[in-house]
Amino acid sequence: MLLEQKTEETPYITSIYVQFNYADKPTEALPYWLAEMLIGPNLAYHMLLKAANDLSNWGIYMDLIHYRNYDNEHRNLTSQHNILSGQLQ
């Protein structure tokens, strides 16, 4: 994936960690490209899952799957809400 990038592009690398004490410092938003990898039905998502699986840490792997499932559920609920709102008008 990185070999095909142009030199002026930002590589797909970021630190991902859990901050346990949220009161001290708010968490930062995910980088845009990572959020796109998590929700997009594309090769990049599957490469991300494989990389997480290769870490031999099932927690990270399952966190990625759960994020995607929650996003899908959010999209479905939003769609249903929009349909119902349209029917009420």
Summary of the structure (lengths in Angstrom):
residues: 89
radius of gyration: 16.9
end to end distance: 47.4
largest distance: 52.1
contacts: 153
relative contact order: 0.08
helix: 57%
strand: 0%
